Amino acid sequence: MVVILHTENKKAVFFDRDGTLNVDIHYLHRPEDFIWIEGAKEAIKYVNDRGYLAILVTNQSGIARGYYPEEDVRKVYDWMNAELARIGAHLDALFFCPHHPEGKAPVYTKVCDCRKPATGMIDRACEQYRIDRSKSYFVGDSDGDMECAKRAGLTGLPYKSGSLLACVKDRL
């Protein structure tokens, strides 16, 4: 008997969180403070429906600064997925950077390879999920997000305002 393993790499859309999927409230760490950007949930569903992995990559310096624990980031992510499930959408994975060189919590106070625009979060996701960078995108609202996309070999999709769904549809 011959077994053929599926070796095709996957395609993904990486999403920044604050300012891209939600209104940027500094140090957001509670679901009750989360406000979706117009068309964000629908953009994630659009990506899901087209066979892309939807992966959240977010800098969370509030952890290093001692404002909230890592668990809060995971709680917000779980809440986001519960909200997305209502429309048949989902995020496939969460990667976050808890570090900052000027933090107050010693374990998180450092220069790292994961804080965007560094590519550590993207690199780990690509390795873990066998992602083909040439078929993948990064949607973000900052110059740092676009620099991360470029460094990681992804196509950057800059979001500035309006419907995130329209932004994604125009370029995907």
N, C-alpha and C positions, 0 to 999 in steps of 0.2 A: 504494500500500500504506500502511495506517495502522498505526503502532506505538504500542501503549499501554504506557506505563511503569508499573511497579508502584510506587506512591507511598505505600502504607500504612506508617505508622510501626510499629516493632516494640515489643514489650513486653519488660521485663527484670526480673530479680530481682538486685539488687546484694547481695553478701555481704561483710561484714567478715571478716577472717581470724582473728586471735588472739582467743580467747575465744568465737568463734562457730563456726568450722569446726574449729578445733583447740584443745586445752588451751593456755591462755596461759602459755607459757614465755618469760620476758622476753628480748627480742632474739633470738627464734628465727630462725635462718638456715641450719640444716642439716637436710636431710630425715630423718636418723637421730634427730633430737630431736622430730620432728613426731608428735603423738598426736591422731588424729581425735576430735572430739566424737561422742558417740553419735548415730547417725542422720544425720550430716552428709553422707556420701557419698550416701545414699539421698535426702536432701532435694534435693541437686543434681540427681540423676536425675529426681526428681519434677518439678522445675522444667523440665528439658530435655524431658521427655515431654509437658508441657503447652504447649510452644511458646514458652517464655520464653527469652531469652538469660540465661545465668548469668555474671555479671561480678563479679570479685573486686576490691574497693577496700580498700586497707590503708595505714595510716600506718606508715612504717618509719624511725623516728628513729634507729635503730641505725646507719644509713648516715651521717647527719650527725654522729653521736657518734664515728664512726671505728671502730665495732665490726666492721663487715663491709661489703663492696662491694655495689653494685647487682646484680652478677651472681648473688650468693647468693640474692637475692629471686626472681630469674628461675629459678634452679635448683630452689628449693622449689616454685614454681608448676609447672614442668615435671614434677617428681616427683608433685605432686598430680594432675595430669592423667593421668599414667601409672597411678596408683592408681585413679582414677575410671574409666578406660577398661576396667578389669577387670570393672566392673558395667554397662558401656554408658553411662556418664555422661561429662560434660566441662564444663569452664569455658570460656566463649567468649573471655574477655579478662581481662587483668590491668592494673589501674591502681594505682600506688603512689606515695606521697609520701615522698621521701627527706630532706625538710627538717625542721629544728627550729631555733627561734630561739636555742637555747643549745648548738648543735652545736660540734664541734671542727674539722670539715673546712670550711674557708671557703666553698667552692663550694656547700655545702648549708646553711650557717648563715644562715637568713633567715626572715622571716615571708612566707608564700606564700598563694596562693589554693587550694591543693590539700590542705593538711593538714586533715583532718576536725576540727571540724565545718564547715569551709569546704566549698564545693561543687565546687571545680575538677575533681576526678576524675570526679564524676558529670556535670558539664557537658560535659567532653571526651568521655566515653563516649556521652552522648545525642546529641551532634553527630556523632560518628564513625559510630555505628550507627543513627542516625535513630530514637531511642527516644521513645516516647510516655510521658511522665512520669505522666500520669493513669491509665495501665494498669500501672504499674511499682511495685516494692516495694524496700525496703532492710531486710535482716535483719542486726541487730547486737546486741551485748551491752551497749553503754555508752550513757549519756545523750548523749554526743557523737555517736554514730551516729544516734540518734533525732533530735537537733537537726539533723544534716546532712540526714536524710531530709526533715524539715519544710521546711528552707530550700530544698531542691532540688525540692520539689513532688512528693515520692514518699510512698507510704504506708509508714510505719515498722512493722516487725514486730520487737518486742523479744524477744530470747532471753535467758533467765536460767539455765536448767538443764534437765536431762532430755533427751529425744530432740529433736533439731533437726527431724527429719522430722515429728514430731507437731506441733511449733510451726508449721511451714510449712503443713502440711495443714489445720490449724485455721483459718488466716487467708487462704489463697490460693484 
